[in-house]
């Protein structure tokens, strides 16, 4: 199963494309967390939240537990500015040496650039966001 970390924007349809593949980010999440902590940025994974729809998809894909649905806290939403702060810090650091994440360093960097674009649009619209994870 391949995991993907993707952006969810609050509301039904923000009016712009929020799709980012996010598979390289998911594969390198541990390394990205270490980089973020080392450079004094908030780790991306701290922006994770699940809502009923996300959890239902996980259960449908065989990666979740139906019992969790009843215990799920309300989704947490974060400001786009906070997410941009983390993404900008990671981009700035990784642009100097993308190979620190191995052969996929450039792919991770490309996905972070896509995150930045989505978060800039999210900020411009005054919307909030969180990360979700999908296993396919």
FIKOLBA-807291 format. One line per field, with one value per atom (N, C-alpha, C): atom name; x, y, z; residue number from 1. Coordinates in steps of 0.05 Angstrom, whole numbers, padded with zeros to 5 digits. Layout:
! residues N
atome	c(CA:...) .
x	c(X:...) .
y	c(Y:...) .
z	c(Z:...) .
num	c(NUM:...) .
END
This chain:
! residues 136
atome	c(N:CA:C:N:CA:C:N:CA:C:N:CA:C:N:CA:C:N:CA:C:N:CA:C:N:CA:C:N:CA:C:N:CA:C:N:CA:C:N:CA:C:N:CA:C:N:CA:C:N:CA:C:N:CA:C:N:CA:C:N:CA:C:N:CA:C:N:CA:C:N:CA:C:N:CA:C:N:CA:C:N:CA:C:N:CA:C:N:CA:C:N:CA:C:N:CA:C:N:CA:C:N:CA:C:N:CA:C:N:CA:C:N:CA:C:N:CA:C:N:CA:C:N:CA:C:N:CA:C:N:CA:C:N:CA:C:N:CA:C:N:CA:C:N:CA:C:N:CA:C:N:CA:C:N:CA:C:N:CA:C:N:CA:C:N:CA:C:N:CA:C:N:CA:C:N:CA:C:N:CA:C:N:CA:C:N:CA:C:N:CA:C:N:CA:C:N:CA:C:N:CA:C:N:CA:C:N:CA:C:N:CA:C:N:CA:C:N:CA:C:N:CA:C:N:CA:C:N:CA:C:N:CA:C:N:CA:C:N:CA:C:N:CA:C:N:CA:C:N:CA:C:N:CA:C:N:CA:C:N:CA:C:N:CA:C:N:CA:C:N:CA:C:N:CA:C:N:CA:C:N:CA:C:N:CA:C:N:CA:C:N:CA:C:N:CA:C:N:CA:C:N:CA:C:N:CA:C:N:CA:C:N:CA:C:N:CA:C:N:CA:C:N:CA:C:N:CA:C:N:CA:C:N:CA:C:N:CA:C:N:CA:C:N:CA:C:N:CA:C:N:CA:C:N:CA:C:N:CA:C:N:CA:C:N:CA:C:N:CA:C:N:CA:C:N:CA:C:N:CA:C:N:CA:C:N:CA:C:N:CA:C:N:CA:C:N:CA:C:N:CA:C:N:CA:C:N:CA:C:N:CA:C:N:CA:C:N:CA:C:N:CA:C:N:CA:C:N:CA:C:N:CA:C:N:CA:C:N:CA:C:N:CA:C:N:CA:C:N:CA:C:N:CA:C:N:CA:C:N:CA:C:N:CA:C:N:CA:C:N:CA:C:N:CA:C) .
x	c(00017:00000:00018:00011:00026:00010:00024:00011:00015:-00003:-00002:-00011:00004:-00003:-00015:-00040:-00053:-00066:-00071:-00083:-00113:-00127:-00156:-00161:-00177:-00184:-00212:-00217:-00243:-00264:-00287:-00310:-00313:-00334:-00340:-00321:-00318:-00302:-00289:-00262:-00249:-00248:-00253:-00253:-00226:-00208:-00183:-00174:-00155:-00145:-00127:-00134:-00117:-00101:-00102:-00089:-00058:-00046:-00017:-00013:00003:00006:00013:00034:00041:00052:00058:00069:00098:00114:00142:00143:00125:00124:00117:00099:00091:00114:00128:00151:00174:00176:00199:00190:00166:00155:00173:00184:00203:00227:00239:00263:00255:00232:00222:00217:00207:00202:00229:00249:00275:00287:00284:00295:00280:00254:00238:00247:00250:00258:00286:00304:00331:00333:00315:00316:00297:00283:00266:00238:00229:00203:00184:00159:00138:00137:00138:00137:00110:00110:00086:00065:00074:00055:00039:00048:00032:00007:00005:-00018:-00038:-00033:-00051:-00077:-00099:-00124:-00141:-00160:-00179:-00207:-00223:-00252:-00266:-00292:-00308:-00304:-00302:-00299:-00272:-00250:-00223:-00222:-00233:-00232:-00248:-00271:-00287:-00272:-00257:-00240:-00219:-00206:-00186:-00197:-00221:-00233:-00241:-00251:-00258:-00233:-00210:-00185:-00172:-00184:-00173:-00152:-00149:-00127:-00137:-00162:-00173:-00191:-00201:-00217:-00244:-00265:-00292:-00298:-00287:-00291:-00281:-00260:-00249:-00269:-00287:-00306:-00321:-00328:-00344:-00327:-00300:-00282:-00267:-00273:-00258:-00264:-00243:-00247:-00255:-00266:-00273:-00248:-00250:-00226:-00213:-00187:-00172:-00165:-00168:-00162:-00140:-00122:-00099:-00098:-00085:-00083:-00063:-00069:-00051:-00024:-00023:00002:00020:00009:00025:00036:00020:00029:00051:00046:00066:00093:00092:00117:00134:00121:00135:00144:00126:00133:00156:00155:00176:00203:00202:00227:00239:00222:00232:00242:00227:00236:00263:00266:00291:00314:00310:00331:00338:00317:00321:00331:00325:00335:00366:00378:00407:00419:00404:00415:00392:00378:00355:00364:00389:00398:00401:00398:00398:00375:00355:00333:00336:00359:00365:00356:00352:00346:00320:00302:00275:00275:00297:00298:00285:00290:00278:00248:00239:00210:00196:00209:00198:00197:00218:00219:00197:00192:00171:00143:00139:00113:00111:00132:00132:00125:00136:00129:00099:00088:00059:00043:00052:00039:00039:00062:00064:00043:00040:00020:-00008:-00015:-00042:-00046:-00026:-00029:-00030:-00016:-00018:-00046:-00058:-00086:-00105:-00099:-00116:-00115:-00091:-00087:-00102:-00099:-00112:-00143:-00154:-00183:-00192:-00172:-00179:-00190:-00181:-00191:-00170:-00179:-00161:-00158:-00139:-00132:-00121:-00118:-00103:-00093:-00074:-00064:-00081:-00084:-00097:-00078:-00083:-00067:-00085:-00077:-00092:-00073:-00083:-00067:-00081:-00066:-00077:-00059) .
y	c(-00024:00000:00025:00044:00069:00090:00105:00126:00152:00171:00197:00217:00239:00261:00283:00290:00310:00332:00354:00377:00376:00382:00385:00414:00427:00455:00455:00471:00473:00482:00469:00476:00456:00460:00441:00443:00467:00471:00498:00499:00525:00541:00528:00543:00541:00524:00520:00491:00482:00455:00452:00433:00429:00403:00389:00363:00366:00351:00347:00317:00304:00275:00267:00278:00274:00247:00230:00203:00205:00222:00225:00238:00257:00269:00248:00230:00209:00190:00182:00164:00175:00202:00215:00231:00225:00241:00241:00218:00217:00235:00234:00250:00280:00286:00314:00325:00308:00316:00323:00306:00311:00337:00341:00366:00390:00389:00411:00418:00397:00402:00413:00404:00414:00443:00452:00480:00498:00487:00503:00508:00490:00493:00472:00478:00459:00436:00411:00388:00388:00380:00378:00360:00338:00318:00330:00352:00365:00379:00381:00393:00371:00346:00324:00326:00320:00317:00298:00285:00268:00276:00276:00281:00255:00255:00230:00220:00238:00229:00216:00228:00217:00190:00188:00163:00141:00149:00130:00119:00136:00127:00107:00114:00096:00069:00068:00043:00028:00042:00029:00017:00031:00021:00000:-00007:-00028:-00018:00008:00018:00030:00028:00040:00021:00031:00015:00029:00015:00026:00037:00025:00034:00063:00070:00097:00119:00112:00132:00145:00129:00139:00156:00152:00166:00189:00193:00214:00242:00257:00285:00301:00325:00341:00348:00352:00358:00384:00384:00408:00423:00449:00465:00484:00490:00506:00529:00551:00574:00567:00578:00574:00586:00608:00622:00603:00588:00570:00548:00537:00516:00527:00551:00564:00568:00574:00578:00553:00530:00504:00497:00500:00492:00510:00536:00554:00547:00540:00533:00507:00488:00463:00467:00482:00488:00502:00523:00537:00519:00502:00484:00463:00451:00429:00438:00463:00474:00475:00478:00479:00451:00430:00403:00383:00380:00361:00332:00326:00299:00289:00307:00298:00278:00278:00259:00236:00233:00211:00217:00196:00199:00213:00213:00226:00254:00265:00292:00313:00312:00331:00328:00303:00298:00309:00305:00316:00347:00358:00387:00397:00383:00390:00389:00368:00367:00389:00397:00419:00445:00449:00472:00472:00449:00447:00453:00444:00450:00481:00493:00522:00536:00528:00540:00537:00514:00509:00526:00527:00542:00572:00582:00610:00617:00600:00604:00602:00583:00580:00605:00616:00640:00664:00666:00688:00688:00664:00661:00662:00664:00665:00638:00616:00590:00576:00555:00539:00511:00496:00471:00451:00426:00406:00385:00369:00346:00322:00305:00279:00259:00233:00212:00192:00182:00162:00139:00114:00091:00078:00074:00062:00041) .
z	c(00000:00000:00000:-00017:-00018:-00003:00014:00029:00014:00019:00008:00029:00032:00050:00033:00038:00021:00038:00025:00038:00035:00058:00058:00066:00050:00056:00066:00087:00100:00081:00082:00065:00043:00027:00005:-00018:-00030:-00053:-00051:-00048:-00045:-00071:-00093:-00119:-00133:-00124:-00137:-00132:-00148:-00146:-00122:-00104:-00081:-00083:-00106:-00108:-00109:-00091:-00091:-00087:-00103:-00101:-00072:-00061:-00032:-00025:-00045:-00039:-00029:-00042:-00034:-00006:00000:00026:00047:00041:00060:00065:00043:00046:00062:00062:00075:00099:00110:00132:00156:00163:00187:00182:00159:00153:00153:00141:00141:00169:00186:00214:00227:00223:00235:00224:00198:00186:00198:00199:00211:00239:00256:00283:00284:00267:00266:00259:00241:00232:00247:00267:00284:00272:00254:00242:00254:00252:00261:00241:00249:00231:00216:00191:00175:00188:00200:00211:00234:00246:00267:00256:00229:00216:00208:00216:00210:00227:00214:00228:00210:00223:00208:00214:00193:00197:00190:00193:00188:00160:00140:00112:00109:00120:00117:00131:00155:00169:00155:00144:00129:00105:00092:00069:00079:00101:00112:00119:00131:00138:00113:00093:00067:00054:00057:00045:00063:00085:00103:00122:00125:00142:00168:00174:00198:00213:00236:00253:00257:00251:00252:00280:00301:00328:00332:00317:00319:00311:00293:00284:00307:00327:00349:00369:00368:00387:00374:00348:00333:00344:00350:00358:00334:00338:00315:00299:00273:00257:00267:00266:00273:00248:00248:00224:00232:00213:00218:00198:00206:00188:00166:00142:00120:00126:00140:00147:00163:00182:00198:00180:00162:00144:00125:00115:00097:00111:00136:00151:00151:00156:00156:00128:00108:00081:00070:00075:00066:00079:00105:00118:00106:00102:00090:00062:00045:00018:00019:00035:00036:00044:00063:00072:00051:00039:00020:-00007:-00015:-00040:-00040:-00017:-00015:-00019:-00011:-00014:-00013:-00036:-00037:-00033:-00039:-00038:-00009:00011:00039:00044:00027:00029:00010:-00001:-00020:-00048:-00063:-00092:-00097:-00078:-00082:-00072:-00064:-00053:-00071:-00097:-00115:-00117:-00116:-00117:-00092:-00069:-00044:-00047:-00057:-00060:-00079:-00101:-00120:-00106:-00089:-00075:-00055:-00042:-00023:-00038:-00062:-00078:-00085:-00090:-00096:-00071:-00047:-00022:-00019:-00024:-00021:-00038:-00063:-00081:-00070:-00061:-00050:-00025:-00007:00018:00012:-00008:-00015:-00024:-00040:-00049:-00025:-00007:00017:00034:00037:00053:00040:00014:-00001:00002:00005:00008:00037:00056:00084:00095:00082:00091:00108:00122:00139:00126:00136:00124:00144:00136:00151:00132:00142:00127:00132:00112:00115:00102:00108:00097:00084:00061:00046:00041:00043:00036:00012:-00010:-00034:-00044) .
num	c(1:1:1:2:2:2:3:3:3:4:4:4:5:5:5:6:6:6:7:7:7:8:8:8:9:9:9:10:10:10:11:11:11:12:12:12:13:13:13:14:14:14:15:15:15:16:16:16:17:17:17:18:18:18:19:19:19:20:20:20:21:21:21:22:22:22:23:23:23:24:24:24:25:25:25:26:26:26:27:27:27:28:28:28:29:29:29:30:30:30:31:31:31:32:32:32:33:33:33:34:34:34:35:35:35:36:36:36:37:37:37:38:38:38:39:39:39:40:40:40:41:41:41:42:42:42:43:43:43:44:44:44:45:45:45:46:46:46:47:47:47:48:48:48:49:49:49:50:50:50:51:51:51:52:52:52:53:53:53:54:54:54:55:55:55:56:56:56:57:57:57:58:58:58:59:59:59:60:60:60:61:61:61:62:62:62:63:63:63:64:64:64:65:65:65:66:66:66:67:67:67:68:68:68:69:69:69:70:70:70:71:71:71:72:72:72:73:73:73:74:74:74:75:75:75:76:76:76:77:77:77:78:78:78:79:79:79:80:80:80:81:81:81:82:82:82:83:83:83:84:84:84:85:85:85:86:86:86:87:87:87:88:88:88:89:89:89:90:90:90:91:91:91:92:92:92:93:93:93:94:94:94:95:95:95:96:96:96:97:97:97:98:98:98:99:99:99:100:100:100:101:101:101:102:102:102:103:103:103:104:104:104:105:105:105:106:106:106:107:107:107:108:108:108:109:109:109:110:110:110:111:111:111:112:112:112:113:113:113:114:114:114:115:115:115:116:116:116:117:117:117:118:118:118:119:119:119:120:120:120:121:121:121:122:122:122:123:123:123:124:124:124:125:125:125:126:126:126:127:127:127:128:128:128:129:129:129:130:130:130:131:131:131:132:132:132:133:133:133:134:134:134:135:135:135:136:136:136) .
END
